[in-house]
Amino acid sequence: MDFLSNPILMSVITSICLVLLFHYFHQKAKPHGKKYHPIGATVFHLFINFNKMHHYMTDLAEKYKSYRILSPIQDEVYTADPANVEYILKANFKNYGKGKHTHSIASDLLGDGIFTVDGDQWREQRKVSSQEFSTKILRDFSSVIFRNNTIKLGKILSQAADRNQIIDINDLFMKATTDSIFKVGFGIDLDNLSGRNEEGARFSRAFDDANNLTYKRFVDVTWKIKRFFNIGFEAELKKNMKIVDEFVYKVIQVKIEQMQKSKDEFLVVGCDEMGTDGVDSQNHTAFYIQ
């Protein structure tokens, strides 16, 4: 990796790449007999404005409603037109998948979950999720969790207001959301809002950082090179993902053990109540477990 530490060589390579990319974008911007949405920006504009991305994208949406963003990898169309949004998300949803590009970017963080897959995989996961969250018991349980965390959040905001204290509202919303999701999904109290659970706080920081770094892949066309050499923000992403994976796998293992313990206790009680009538109760229980 000596060439990466050579500033002159890196400057030459960067200059050549910029010239080639300028030529590439110039050619793509030329009309070829088809009607295209106006060019709002290039991926390099997004990279430059990354720290104020939401404001920048909002300004583009107010100016164009629907527009293109050019990239060496793939062009993208953004729209804030309500008719287009309804057509994409409702009327013709099946034709607007996330695609391989999004999957390759987000899969390190989100795996093959519902937010990264299309087709049969997406339908299967949506079906399972819909069944789980449509039960009245879960709805009632989750409502209590959301309400309790909302009360905690309200107290924090009230105290900050009394002290005339500046707070990061986005960070608090993230903590409240994460607390609610883990309590509903896994029965785990992260308690990020109070900050008393150091392990949970460490996970939340790593997940939040990993989420931001993953988003950076959408605007940094060199992210695969950085991942290959494990440099830059990709090295930081890898460290954060290690923390996230260790915590999540631990939570899953604990949940599996809890479910198995509950199942074993239920089966033992069931066998004792029914009576074995000369049958070995241990083998009887093992049979039901199997």
Helices and strands as residue ranges (DSSP letters): G 2-5, H 7-29, E 39-42, H 43-48, G 50-52, H 53-64, E 66-70, E 76-79, H 82-86, I 87-91, G 93-95, H 99-110, H 119-133, H 136-162, H 169-186, H 198-216, H 223-229, H 232-274, H 281-289
